[in-house]
Amino acid sequence: MKREDDEQLWDLLGRASKAEVSPFFARNVLRQIRQKQSEAGRWFSWRRLVPASAVAVAMVATFLFVRHPSPQEQTSPESQVDPVIAQIDTQDYEVVADLDNLLDSDDNSPWDDNSSL
């Protein structure tokens, strides 16, 4: 662009103050770059990494403990008691005995199609 193209612009640019660059400009820029890099590296510092890994290990241990109970908690099938039978009252024993008799008599029914003649 020539001065003759836009004289007002060139007059305005001629009155503007010139920017002075500090003699320590390069040093200041490098210092700010290093500070930014050290701030990014602080997230992975030992002060944060150790507690975070301890929490992760505790969560995994809790999950494994809940998912896989200890051998003492596991019982053999013979010693397991059916919870429905364990909740039967003494008054219900007569009804259960009657049901057992009814089922036995049903197996020996002459009207059964599977019975032998």
Secondary structure, 3 states (H helix, E strand, C coil): CCCCCCHHHHHHHHHCCCCCCCCCHHHHHHHHHHHHHHHHHHCCCHHHHHHHHHHHHHHHHHHHHHHCCCCCCCCCCCCCCCHHHHCCCHHHHHHHHHHHHHHHHHHCCCCCCCCCC
